[in-house]
């Protein structure tokens, strides 16, 4: 099997495994279904990593499914492209899926009879959809895999279908992501009507040949398709589905949503621009830079503020993901290979760290049936190893060297320069500080215990000092649905080990120089607009000068240490000075905007589409 022939297997293999579990899962013992799913996902992960290593210094593998190759630069076949960034994300998805499946072995009670294969089958289908999205070179098939991701994630979010909250969160997820899918489909239709092509390379080549500059139709198409991807990326104001989904979804699902699926939305925007709209006949750099920068700043600031204000631990982590999505967009707005390589390393480090933090949150759910920061105050002292893991994860989220998050943050700061550096430090410190505040109160008993009026059973009322009691918040996280009928007395080994391995992986990203070099070469190829078309349509590689290999600069180390110190200081100050459950009164309108009403969220999404159109124009 050649590297190109392996690409369809990376998509079809997990999908076939899911089909086998659906067909036979009702008769299989649970452990057989779980092990089978892990083996299938593991085989796909090994294959992805093997192909990635084998092609790191060679030609980009391109597979035209069914042999439908283009003629004279035009074609109707389905193409899979294994360039460094896309194939790297495929490997990340597959490795994370394996870890999540192992984590899930001890997370759920035995499922009802005839349903033992349901959860692992959904996870494998999710893996197939995400891998297909990262590898496809066809815009319509990107939409197909986008929709498959959405359908499976919708089912996983509402996995506890017997609970009203899970159904509501899943419906919010499904509704907003369906709107994103419709926007993509409309944009694809406009591009097809204009160019007569669906392949990314073909569309980009047709726009380049026109040379007339970006007309209104091209701009509208970009806005529509980018809006769909930004919904998946949970960029503000398209983000409302993510915290609501994290509130109700099982923790293993949250590990995949925040660990990698959201980042695929950012990848989709970047892939769309560089393969289709970066040429002379599409959009000017200034318009794309302006749009990504404005939405990135809005997303980063909003996510960081709401992250700090949460007491529901899973919701807090969801808003930290939104904040870091904003940072990824700010970095990509530079539109250089150096910015892409920094963002790619940031994404890799963030995936391991964020999934590890959710793994710790899942242990709290199984042990105490709650993820309410105040309700759990001091109770996690019996889970000190988990507390250490959570604390280190908070520091890594803040950008502490030598974690991969710190290296990606440092490279992104260097690429962006100027005032965005302050934004990177402040947002990283706020999100990391929120996690450290939870770690200090829950696992080490720091700060004052919650007053009676701040406990979940208390009735809500306005405070006299201008702050609001917790009942005005979206949710506290107390009385979480039980994943097991009996509370566990200690963290299951597989759950703790999965979190530790994920955190170690986040650390390794910042400690392996050959990985940095490979990412830099992949970023050069990713941002080569004409080179992508030559590779896909004519099987010809362009050899461009490589960008400098990323490294830890003294300024990057200093800024990483500064953001980690600010996070620790902020957490310490909050634990010592802020009364339990108190939030500033000015935050109430922002928190009430997250009402849980789909109509409000749709209105914000329409406003976001309008804002993106204004920025592009």
Backbone torsions as a table, in degrees:
resi	resn	phi	psi	omega
1	UNK	NA	126.1	176.9
2	UNK	-80.7	168.8	178.8
3	UNK	-61.2	-40.5	179.2
4	UNK	-65.0	-40.4	-179.6
5	UNK	-68.7	-20.8	179.7
6	UNK	-76.0	-21.0	-175.8
7	UNK	-60.3	-48.1	177.8
8	UNK	-62.5	-30.1	180.0
9	UNK	-64.7	-33.9	179.8
10	UNK	-64.1	-24.7	177.5
11	UNK	-95.8	-46.7	-174.9
12	UNK	-72.9	-32.1	-177.9
13	UNK	-59.3	-57.6	177.0
14	UNK	-60.8	-34.9	179.3
15	UNK	-66.2	-39.3	176.7
16	UNK	-66.7	-40.4	176.5
17	UNK	-60.3	-39.6	177.4
18	UNK	-64.1	-40.9	178.9
19	UNK	-63.2	-40.8	178.7
20	UNK	-62.2	-42.1	180.0
21	UNK	-67.3	-37.0	177.7
22	UNK	-65.0	-39.2	-176.9
23	UNK	-75.5	-33.9	-172.5
24	UNK	-116.5	-6.8	-172.5
25	UNK	-60.5	-28.4	-178.1
26	UNK	-69.1	-18.1	179.8
27	UNK	-105.9	-10.3	-176.1
28	UNK	-84.9	143.0	168.1
29	UNK	-62.6	154.7	-175.2
30	UNK	-59.6	-44.6	-174.7
31	UNK	-64.6	-30.7	178.2
32	UNK	-68.5	-44.2	178.7
33	UNK	-62.7	-42.7	-179.4
34	UNK	-64.6	-45.4	-178.8
35	UNK	-67.2	-40.7	179.2
36	UNK	-60.0	-45.5	179.9
37	UNK	-62.3	-42.4	179.9
38	UNK	-64.7	-37.1	179.3
39	UNK	-67.4	-43.3	179.2
40	UNK	-63.0	-47.8	179.2
41	UNK	-63.8	-39.2	179.2
42	UNK	-65.0	-39.2	177.8
43	UNK	-63.9	-41.2	177.4
44	UNK	-65.0	-39.2	178.7
45	UNK	-64.3	-44.4	179.1
46	UNK	-62.6	-40.7	179.2
47	UNK	-65.7	-42.9	179.7
48	UNK	-62.5	-45.6	179.3
49	UNK	-64.9	-40.8	179.3
50	UNK	-62.1	-45.7	178.7
51	UNK	-65.1	-39.2	179.7
52	UNK	-61.7	-44.3	179.5
53	UNK	-68.3	-41.4	-176.5
54	UNK	-67.1	-29.1	-176.6
55	UNK	-105.6	8.9	-175.2
56	UNK	-58.4	-38.6	-178.4
57	UNK	-112.6	11.0	-176.8
58	UNK	-115.8	-162.2	-179.1
59	UNK	-72.5	150.5	177.9
60	UNK	-71.8	123.7	178.2
61	UNK	-70.2	132.2	179.1
62	UNK	-131.6	127.2	-179.1
63	UNK	-124.5	118.6	173.0
64	UNK	-91.1	108.2	-173.8
65	UNK	-62.8	130.8	-179.7
66	UNK	77.9	5.8	179.3
67	UNK	76.0	14.7	-178.6
68	UNK	-83.2	75.8	-177.2
69	UNK	-81.6	153.0	179.9
70	UNK	-73.5	153.9	175.0
71	UNK	-122.6	127.3	-178.7
72	UNK	56.6	36.9	176.3
73	UNK	81.4	1.4	179.8
74	UNK	-124.5	149.4	-179.7
75	UNK	-170.2	168.0	180.0
76	UNK	-120.9	3.9	-176.6
77	UNK	-77.2	165.1	176.2
78	UNK	-93.1	126.8	-174.7
79	UNK	-119.2	139.9	172.3
80	UNK	-115.5	132.8	-174.5
81	UNK	-122.3	122.7	-177.2
82	UNK	-102.8	54.3	176.1
83	UNK	-70.6	170.0	-170.9
84	UNK	-58.9	-45.1	-178.0
85	UNK	-69.0	-48.3	-179.0
86	UNK	-64.0	-45.2	179.7
87	UNK	-69.5	-33.8	175.7
88	UNK	-63.2	-41.9	176.4
89	UNK	-65.8	-35.5	175.8
90	UNK	-60.6	-44.0	177.2
91	UNK	-63.8	-41.3	179.0
92	UNK	-62.0	-46.1	178.8
93	UNK	-57.6	-48.1	-174.8
94	UNK	-66.4	-42.7	179.0
95	UNK	-64.3	-42.2	-179.6
96	UNK	-66.1	-36.4	177.8
97	UNK	-63.1	-42.3	178.0
98	UNK	-59.3	-45.6	-179.8
99	UNK	-62.9	-41.1	-179.7
100	UNK	-65.5	-40.6	178.6
101	UNK	-63.9	-40.2	177.0
102	UNK	-66.5	-41.7	177.3
103	UNK	-58.3	-36.0	-174.5
104	UNK	-75.0	-14.0	-177.1
105	UNK	-55.9	-38.9	-177.9
106	UNK	-108.7	9.7	-173.7
107	UNK	-87.0	-39.2	-177.0
108	UNK	-103.1	154.8	164.6
109	UNK	-68.3	167.9	174.7
110	UNK	-57.3	131.5	-179.7
111	UNK	-70.1	164.0	175.9
112	UNK	-58.4	158.1	179.3
113	UNK	-59.0	148.9	-179.3
114	UNK	69.7	12.2	179.1
115	UNK	-130.8	19.4	-174.9
116	UNK	-65.3	-26.4	-178.7
117	UNK	-94.6	1.0	-171.5
118	UNK	-65.3	-54.1	-175.8
119	UNK	-65.2	-51.3	178.7
120	UNK	-62.7	-30.5	176.9
121	UNK	-65.6	-42.3	177.7
122	UNK	-63.6	-39.8	179.5
123	UNK	-64.1	-41.7	178.4
124	UNK	-66.2	-39.4	176.7
125	UNK	-64.7	-36.9	176.5
126	UNK	-62.8	-42.6	177.3
127	UNK	-60.9	-45.1	-180.0
128	UNK	-61.0	-42.2	-179.7
129	UNK	-64.5	-44.1	-179.0
130	UNK	-68.2	-39.8	177.6
131	UNK	-65.1	-40.9	177.3
132	UNK	-62.1	-38.7	-180.0
133	UNK	-64.8	-39.3	-177.7
134	UNK	-75.2	-24.6	-174.9
135	UNK	-98.9	-20.3	-172.5
136	UNK	-67.9	144.1	173.9
137	UNK	-111.5	18.5	-176.7
138	UNK	-123.9	128.0	-174.3
139	UNK	-68.0	-38.0	179.0
140	UNK	-67.1	-38.7	177.8
141	UNK	-70.6	-27.9	171.1
142	UNK	-60.5	-40.0	175.6
143	UNK	-63.6	-42.6	-180.0
144	UNK	-60.6	-47.6	179.9
145	UNK	-69.4	-32.1	173.7
146	UNK	-58.1	-46.6	-179.7
147	UNK	-68.9	-38.6	177.6
148	UNK	-62.9	-41.5	174.0
149	UNK	-56.4	-47.1	-177.4
150	UNK	-63.3	-42.9	-178.8
151	UNK	-64.1	-46.0	-178.8
152	UNK	-68.6	-42.3	178.8
153	UNK	-64.7	-33.5	175.0
154	UNK	-60.7	-45.8	179.5
155	UNK	-66.6	-38.5	179.6
156	UNK	-69.7	-38.2	177.9
157	UNK	-62.4	-42.6	179.1
158	UNK	-95.0	31.2	-175.5
159	UNK	-58.7	-37.7	175.5
160	UNK	-86.1	71.0	-169.7
161	UNK	-67.3	-16.6	179.7
162	UNK	-74.7	-7.4	-178.0
163	UNK	-106.6	133.9	-176.3
164	UNK	-63.4	-38.5	-178.4
165	UNK	-63.3	-40.2	179.7
166	UNK	-64.9	-39.9	179.2
167	UNK	-65.5	-42.5	-179.8
168	UNK	-64.6	-45.1	178.6
169	UNK	-62.2	-39.1	179.0
170	UNK	-67.8	-38.8	178.8
171	UNK	-65.0	-40.5	176.1
172	UNK	-60.7	-45.5	176.7
173	UNK	-57.8	-52.0	-176.1
174	UNK	-63.1	-39.4	-176.6
175	UNK	-66.9	-50.2	-177.3
176	UNK	-68.1	-39.8	178.9
177	UNK	-70.4	-29.3	174.1
178	UNK	-67.2	-38.5	175.4
179	UNK	-61.0	-41.2	176.1
180	UNK	-61.6	-40.8	177.7
181	UNK	-63.4	-40.7	177.7
182	UNK	-63.3	-39.2	178.7
183	UNK	-62.3	-43.6	178.0
184	UNK	-61.2	-44.9	-177.5
185	UNK	-63.0	-39.4	176.9
186	UNK	-64.0	-43.3	178.5
187	UNK	-63.6	-40.8	177.4
188	UNK	-62.3	-41.1	178.8
189	UNK	-61.8	-41.1	178.7
190	UNK	-65.0	-43.0	179.4
191	UNK	-65.9	-37.6	178.6
192	UNK	-67.3	-39.4	178.4
193	UNK	-65.4	-31.9	-176.7
194	UNK	-83.0	-36.1	-172.8
195	UNK	-112.8	-20.7	-175.3
196	UNK	72.7	16.8	-177.5
197	UNK	-131.8	156.5	176.1
198	UNK	-120.5	-20.2	177.8
199	UNK	-68.1	142.4	179.5
200	UNK	-59.5	-47.8	-179.1
201	UNK	-64.1	-41.5	-178.9
202	UNK	-65.7	-42.3	179.4
203	UNK	-63.1	-46.5	179.7
204	UNK	-60.4	-41.4	179.9
205	UNK	-65.2	-39.1	179.4
206	UNK	-65.8	-42.8	178.7
207	UNK	-64.4	-38.7	178.3
208	UNK	-64.0	-39.3	-178.3
209	UNK	-67.0	-31.0	178.5
210	UNK	-63.3	-47.2	175.3
211	UNK	64.4	12.3	-176.9
212	UNK	-90.2	3.3	-177.0
213	UNK	82.9	175.1	-174.1
214	UNK	-80.4	112.9	174.1
215	UNK	-85.4	178.7	-177.0
216	UNK	-62.9	-39.4	-178.6
217	UNK	-63.8	-42.2	179.5
218	UNK	-63.5	-41.7	178.9
219	UNK	-64.6	-42.9	179.0
220	UNK	-62.4	-42.4	179.5
221	UNK	-61.6	-44.4	178.4
222	UNK	-61.3	-45.1	-178.9
223	UNK	-60.7	-43.1	-177.7
224	UNK	-66.9	-48.6	-178.3
225	UNK	-67.2	-42.7	179.0
226	UNK	-63.3	-35.8	177.6
227	UNK	-60.5	-43.9	178.2
228	UNK	-59.8	-43.4	179.3
229	UNK	-69.1	-34.5	179.0
230	UNK	-69.6	-29.4	172.3
231	UNK	-62.2	-46.0	178.5
232	UNK	-64.2	-32.5	179.5
233	UNK	-77.5	-7.5	-178.2
234	UNK	58.7	39.6	174.2
235	UNK	-78.7	142.8	177.8
236	UNK	-69.9	134.8	6.3
237	UNK	-99.6	32.7	177.7
238	UNK	-101.6	13.7	-164.0
239	UNK	-93.2	-7.5	-164.5
240	UNK	-60.5	-27.7	-178.1
241	UNK	-66.6	-30.5	-170.4
242	UNK	-68.2	-52.7	178.1
243	UNK	-63.0	-35.8	178.4
244	UNK	-66.7	-38.8	178.5
245	UNK	-67.4	-42.8	-179.9
246	UNK	-64.6	-28.5	-180.0
247	UNK	-65.2	-34.1	-172.3
248	UNK	-112.2	-18.9	-175.7
249	UNK	-74.3	148.4	172.7
250	UNK	-57.7	147.4	-175.0
251	UNK	-56.7	-41.4	177.7
252	UNK	-58.0	-33.7	177.5
253	UNK	-68.4	-40.3	177.5
254	UNK	-60.5	-36.3	178.7
255	UNK	-60.2	-35.6	179.1
256	UNK	-81.6	-38.6	-179.1
257	UNK	-62.0	-52.6	-178.0
258	UNK	-83.2	-26.6	-177.6
259	UNK	-73.0	-35.2	-174.2
260	UNK	-147.6	-33.9	-173.6
261	UNK	-65.0	-43.5	179.4
262	UNK	-60.1	-40.1	-179.6
263	UNK	-65.5	-25.3	176.8
264	UNK	-66.2	-28.0	174.0
265	UNK	-64.8	-42.8	175.9
266	UNK	-62.6	-43.1	177.1
267	UNK	-58.7	-41.4	-178.9
268	UNK	-61.0	-41.9	178.5
269	UNK	-64.0	-45.0	-179.5
270	UNK	-64.8	-45.0	179.2
271	UNK	-61.8	-42.6	-179.7
272	UNK	-59.9	-46.1	-177.2
273	UNK	-66.3	-51.9	-170.5
274	UNK	-73.3	-27.6	-180.0
275	UNK	-89.5	-28.9	-173.4
276	UNK	-112.3	-48.8	-165.9
277	UNK	-106.3	8.6	-177.3
278	UNK	-90.8	-4.0	-177.5
279	UNK	-84.6	-176.2	-175.6
280	UNK	-70.0	-24.0	-176.7
281	UNK	-95.6	12.8	-175.0
282	UNK	-121.1	-121.3	-171.7
283	UNK	-101.3	142.3	174.0
284	UNK	-71.0	148.3	-179.8
285	UNK	-57.3	-36.2	-175.7
286	UNK	-60.8	-39.0	-178.7
287	UNK	-68.0	-44.5	-179.9
288	UNK	-67.3	-42.3	177.1
289	UNK	-57.7	-46.9	-178.4
290	UNK	-61.6	-44.4	-177.3
291	UNK	-67.0	-48.3	-178.7
292	UNK	-65.3	-39.3	-178.2
293	UNK	-66.8	-46.2	-178.0
294	UNK	-64.2	-47.8	179.6
295	UNK	-67.0	-34.6	178.1
296	UNK	-64.3	-46.0	179.1
297	UNK	-63.4	-45.2	178.8
298	UNK	-59.6	-43.2	-179.4
299	UNK	-67.4	-44.7	-177.3
300	UNK	-64.4	-45.7	-177.3
301	UNK	-68.8	-46.9	179.6
302	UNK	-62.1	-45.8	179.8
303	UNK	-61.9	-41.5	-179.3
304	UNK	-65.9	-42.9	179.1
305	UNK	-61.8	-48.5	-177.9
306	UNK	-70.4	-30.2	174.6
307	UNK	-61.1	-47.2	-178.9
308	UNK	-63.3	-30.2	-174.3
309	UNK	-84.6	-8.7	-175.1
310	UNK	-81.5	152.1	167.5
311	UNK	-119.4	-13.7	172.1
312	UNK	-77.9	112.9	-168.6
313	UNK	-62.7	-43.1	-179.4
314	UNK	-67.6	-36.5	177.4
315	UNK	-68.6	-37.6	175.6
316	UNK	-58.1	-46.8	179.5
317	UNK	-65.6	-33.1	177.7
318	UNK	-64.0	-44.2	179.7
319	UNK	-69.4	-28.8	174.1
320	UNK	-66.7	-35.1	174.6
321	UNK	-62.8	-42.5	177.3
322	UNK	-60.8	-43.5	179.7
323	UNK	-60.9	-42.7	-179.6
324	UNK	-73.2	-28.9	170.4
325	UNK	-57.4	-41.4	176.4
326	UNK	-60.3	-41.7	178.4
327	UNK	-65.1	-38.9	177.4
328	UNK	-60.6	-42.5	-179.4
329	UNK	-67.0	-39.4	177.6
330	UNK	-61.2	-43.0	178.6
331	UNK	-65.3	-45.1	-179.5
332	UNK	-64.1	-25.9	-179.3
333	UNK	-61.6	-19.2	177.2
334	UNK	-67.0	-29.3	174.9
335	UNK	62.4	42.5	176.4
336	UNK	-128.6	158.2	176.1
337	UNK	-59.3	-35.7	179.3
338	UNK	-63.3	-39.3	177.8
339	UNK	-66.9	-38.7	179.1
340	UNK	-66.0	-43.1	179.4
341	UNK	-64.7	-39.7	176.1
342	UNK	-62.8	-43.9	178.7
343	UNK	-63.9	-40.3	-179.2
344	UNK	-62.9	-44.4	177.8
345	UNK	-67.1	-36.2	177.0
346	UNK	-61.7	-45.0	179.8
347	UNK	-62.7	-43.4	179.6
348	UNK	-60.8	-48.9	179.4
349	UNK	-64.6	-41.1	-179.5
350	UNK	-63.7	-37.3	-179.3
351	UNK	-59.4	-47.5	179.9
352	UNK	-66.6	-44.3	-177.0
353	UNK	-66.8	-47.3	-176.3
354	UNK	-67.5	-40.3	177.0
355	UNK	-63.4	-36.5	177.5
356	UNK	-65.3	-40.4	178.6
357	UNK	-64.3	-40.6	176.6
358	UNK	-67.0	-33.7	176.4
359	UNK	-60.7	-40.6	177.0
360	UNK	-66.1	-40.3	177.8
361	UNK	-61.9	-37.7	177.5
362	UNK	-64.2	-34.7	176.6
363	UNK	-65.1	-38.0	176.8
364	UNK	-62.5	-40.2	178.7
365	UNK	-62.5	-46.4	-178.3
366	UNK	-68.4	-32.6	-176.1
367	UNK	-83.1	-40.3	-171.8
368	UNK	-122.4	-8.1	-178.6
369	UNK	67.2	26.6	-177.9
370	UNK	-155.8	149.1	167.8
371	UNK	-128.4	30.9	176.4
372	UNK	-86.4	120.3	-176.4
373	UNK	-56.3	-41.7	-178.0
374	UNK	-77.0	-40.8	178.6
375	UNK	-62.1	-32.7	-177.2
376	UNK	-91.1	4.6	-174.3
377	UNK	-53.7	119.6	176.4
378	UNK	78.6	-10.3	-176.4
379	UNK	-78.7	-20.1	-179.0
380	UNK	-82.2	5.3	178.7
381	UNK	-63.4	-19.6	177.3
382	UNK	-82.1	-3.1	179.1
383	UNK	-122.9	51.0	-175.1
384	UNK	-57.8	-42.2	177.6
385	UNK	-58.7	-39.5	176.4
386	UNK	-65.5	-38.8	178.2
387	UNK	-62.5	-39.6	176.5
388	UNK	-63.9	-43.8	178.4
389	UNK	-60.0	-44.1	-178.7
390	UNK	-66.0	-40.4	179.3
391	UNK	-64.8	-46.5	178.2
392	UNK	-62.4	-37.7	176.6
393	UNK	-62.3	-38.8	176.9
394	UNK	-63.4	-42.8	177.7
395	UNK	-64.9	-39.6	177.6
396	UNK	-64.6	-39.1	179.1
397	UNK	-62.8	-32.1	178.0
398	UNK	-75.0	-10.7	177.5
399	UNK	100.7	25.8	-178.7
400	UNK	-66.6	125.7	172.3
401	UNK	-66.1	148.0	3.6
402	UNK	-99.6	29.9	179.3
403	UNK	-64.3	154.4	178.6
404	UNK	-61.1	-32.1	176.1
405	UNK	-62.2	-38.2	178.8
406	UNK	-66.9	-41.7	179.1
407	UNK	-66.7	-46.1	178.4
408	UNK	-61.3	-41.0	176.8
409	UNK	-62.1	-44.6	-178.6
410	UNK	-63.3	-44.8	-180.0
411	UNK	-66.5	-37.8	178.1
412	UNK	-66.7	-40.2	176.8
413	UNK	-62.2	-42.6	179.8
414	UNK	-64.8	-39.5	179.7
415	UNK	-69.4	-40.6	-177.6
416	UNK	-77.2	-43.8	178.7
417	UNK	65.2	175.3	173.5
418	UNK	58.4	-143.8	-174.4
419	UNK	-66.1	-27.2	176.0
420	UNK	-57.3	-24.5	177.4
421	UNK	-61.2	-41.1	177.5
422	UNK	-62.5	-40.3	178.3
423	UNK	-61.8	-45.1	179.8
424	UNK	-60.1	-45.3	-179.3
425	UNK	-65.1	-45.5	-176.1
426	UNK	-66.6	-45.5	-178.0
427	UNK	-67.7	-42.9	177.8
428	UNK	-61.4	-41.7	179.6
429	UNK	-65.5	-39.9	-178.8
430	UNK	-67.0	-45.9	-178.8
431	UNK	-69.4	-43.7	176.8
432	UNK	-64.6	-38.0	178.9
433	UNK	-64.5	-37.3	177.7
434	UNK	-62.4	-41.9	177.9
435	UNK	-65.6	-42.0	179.2
436	UNK	-66.1	-34.8	176.3
437	UNK	-62.2	-43.0	176.7
438	UNK	-63.4	-44.5	-179.3
439	UNK	-60.8	-44.0	-178.9
440	UNK	-64.5	-42.0	-178.4
441	UNK	-77.5	-42.3	-173.6
442	UNK	-79.8	-47.8	-171.1
443	UNK	-94.5	-20.1	-176.5
444	UNK	-125.0	2.0	174.2
445	UNK	66.0	23.0	179.7
446	UNK	-77.4	153.4	-179.9
447	UNK	82.4	176.4	-177.5
448	UNK	-82.5	142.9	176.1
449	UNK	-67.5	158.7	-178.0
450	UNK	-65.1	137.9	173.8
451	UNK	-70.8	161.9	-176.4
452	UNK	-58.1	-37.9	-177.7
453	UNK	-71.6	-12.6	-179.9
454	UNK	-98.3	-3.7	179.2
455	UNK	-75.2	157.8	-174.0
456	UNK	-57.9	-24.8	-176.4
457	UNK	-84.0	-9.4	-175.7
458	UNK	-72.3	154.7	177.4
459	UNK	-86.1	146.0	-175.9
460	UNK	-75.5	150.8	174.9
461	UNK	-164.7	158.3	178.4
462	UNK	-78.2	143.3	176.6
463	UNK	-87.5	157.0	-179.0
464	UNK	-79.9	-17.4	-175.0
465	UNK	-90.7	11.4	176.6
466	UNK	90.4	-3.1	177.8
467	UNK	-98.4	171.7	-176.6
468	UNK	-115.4	143.3	174.8
469	UNK	-72.6	166.1	-171.0
470	UNK	-67.1	-17.9	-177.2
471	UNK	-68.7	-15.0	176.0
472	UNK	-84.3	-4.7	179.3
473	UNK	-79.2	172.5	-179.4
474	UNK	-66.9	-48.9	178.3
475	UNK	-165.6	155.1	-177.0
476	UNK	-99.0	-29.1	-176.6
477	UNK	96.3	1.7	174.7
478	UNK	-76.1	155.6	178.7
479	UNK	54.9	49.5	175.0
480	UNK	-65.2	147.0	175.2
481	UNK	-58.3	137.1	-177.8
482	UNK	-74.0	134.5	173.6
483	UNK	-87.2	-25.6	175.9
484	UNK	-129.3	149.7	-177.7
485	UNK	-70.3	-27.9	179.3
486	UNK	-117.6	138.9	178.8
487	UNK	-65.7	138.6	176.4
488	UNK	-79.5	147.1	-178.6
489	UNK	-88.5	-19.1	175.0
490	UNK	-151.1	163.9	-179.0
491	UNK	-65.4	125.2	176.9
492	UNK	-57.5	143.2	-175.0
493	UNK	-59.3	-41.9	-177.5
494	UNK	-66.0	-36.5	-179.9
495	UNK	-69.5	-45.7	179.5
496	UNK	-66.6	-41.9	-179.2
497	UNK	-63.3	-39.4	178.9
498	UNK	-61.6	-44.3	178.0
499	UNK	-63.2	-41.7	-179.8
500	UNK	-65.0	-42.2	179.5
501	UNK	-64.6	-41.4	179.5
502	UNK	-63.7	-42.4	178.7
503	UNK	-66.1	-39.1	176.7
504	UNK	-63.1	-37.0	177.3
505	UNK	-64.4	-40.1	176.0
506	UNK	-62.2	-34.9	176.0
507	UNK	-69.7	-41.0	-177.0
508	UNK	-62.1	-31.9	-179.6
509	UNK	-58.3	-34.1	-179.5
510	UNK	-89.9	4.4	-173.7
511	UNK	-125.5	6.0	-175.0
512	UNK	-121.1	92.0	-177.9
513	UNK	-55.6	-37.9	177.5
514	UNK	-58.1	-32.7	177.0
515	UNK	-65.1	-39.9	179.2
516	UNK	-61.6	-42.0	179.5
517	UNK	-64.4	-41.7	179.6
518	UNK	-64.4	-41.0	178.9
519	UNK	-65.2	-38.6	178.9
520	UNK	-62.7	-44.1	178.3
521	UNK	-64.4	-38.8	178.8
522	UNK	-64.7	-37.3	179.1
523	UNK	-66.9	-38.7	176.2
524	UNK	-59.2	-46.2	179.7
525	UNK	-66.6	-39.5	-177.1
526	UNK	-62.3	-36.7	-175.7
527	UNK	-93.0	6.8	179.2
528	UNK	-91.0	94.3	-174.4
529	UNK	-60.6	-52.0	-178.1
530	UNK	-71.5	-32.5	179.3
531	UNK	-64.4	-35.8	178.3
532	UNK	-62.5	-44.9	179.9
533	UNK	-64.5	-41.1	179.0
534	UNK	-63.6	-39.6	-179.1
535	UNK	-67.6	-45.0	-174.3
536	UNK	-76.1	-43.1	-171.9
537	UNK	-93.2	-26.4	-174.2
538	UNK	-126.5	5.4	178.1
539	UNK	52.4	38.6	-179.7
540	UNK	-121.6	125.3	179.6
541	UNK	-90.8	134.5	172.5
542	UNK	-97.4	130.0	-178.6
543	UNK	-101.1	103.5	-178.6
544	UNK	-101.2	157.0	174.1
545	UNK	-60.0	136.7	-179.0
546	UNK	-80.8	145.2	174.4
547	UNK	-69.2	161.0	177.2
548	UNK	-59.3	142.8	-179.9
549	UNK	-68.2	132.6	178.4
550	UNK	-60.9	152.4	178.6
551	UNK	-157.8	166.4	176.8
552	UNK	-78.3	110.8	176.1
553	UNK	-89.5	153.8	177.3
554	UNK	-56.2	-39.5	179.2
555	UNK	-65.6	-39.6	178.8
556	UNK	-64.8	-41.5	176.9
557	UNK	-62.7	-43.3	-178.7
558	UNK	-63.9	-43.1	179.9
559	UNK	-68.7	-34.9	175.6
560	UNK	-64.4	-44.0	176.9
561	UNK	-64.2	-38.2	180.0
562	UNK	-64.6	-44.4	-179.5
563	UNK	-66.8	-37.5	176.9
564	UNK	-66.1	-40.1	178.2
565	UNK	-65.7	-41.1	177.2
566	UNK	-63.4	-39.4	178.0
567	UNK	-62.0	-45.7	179.9
568	UNK	-64.9	-41.1	179.8
569	UNK	-66.1	-41.3	178.5
570	UNK	-63.8	-42.4	178.6
571	UNK	-63.9	-44.4	179.5
572	UNK	-62.3	-42.7	179.1
573	UNK	-64.7	-41.0	179.0
574	UNK	-64.7	-40.6	-178.9
575	UNK	-67.2	-30.7	-175.7
576	UNK	-90.7	-26.6	-169.2
577	UNK	-119.1	-23.2	-174.9
578	UNK	-94.8	121.6	178.2
579	UNK	-60.4	150.4	-176.9
580	UNK	-57.8	134.9	174.1
581	UNK	78.5	-3.4	-176.2
582	UNK	-84.3	134.0	173.8
583	UNK	-132.3	145.5	-176.6
584	UNK	-61.2	144.7	-178.2
585	UNK	-62.3	-30.4	-178.4
586	UNK	-64.5	-19.2	-176.9
587	UNK	-82.5	-10.8	-174.2
588	UNK	-60.5	-45.8	178.5
589	UNK	-60.2	-38.4	-180.0
590	UNK	-66.1	-40.1	-179.9
591	UNK	-72.6	-35.7	179.7
592	UNK	-71.0	-20.8	174.9
593	UNK	-60.4	-29.4	177.6
594	UNK	-88.5	69.1	-168.9
595	UNK	-81.4	-18.5	-173.8
596	UNK	87.8	-3.4	179.8
597	UNK	-90.6	123.8	-175.9
598	UNK	-61.4	-36.3	179.8
599	UNK	-59.3	-41.4	177.0
600	UNK	-62.8	-41.4	-178.2
601	UNK	-67.8	-38.9	178.3
602	UNK	-64.5	-40.5	178.1
603	UNK	-60.8	-41.5	178.5
604	UNK	-66.9	-37.0	178.6
605	UNK	-65.0	-40.5	176.8
606	UNK	-64.0	-41.1	176.3
607	UNK	-61.5	-38.6	178.4
608	UNK	-65.2	-41.6	177.5
609	UNK	-61.2	-41.3	178.5
610	UNK	-64.1	-41.9	179.0
611	UNK	-62.4	-44.0	179.7
612	UNK	-62.6	-41.4	178.6
613	UNK	-62.4	-42.2	179.3
614	UNK	-63.9	-37.8	-179.8
615	UNK	-69.4	-37.4	-179.6
616	UNK	-72.2	-37.3	179.6
617	UNK	-71.7	NA	NA
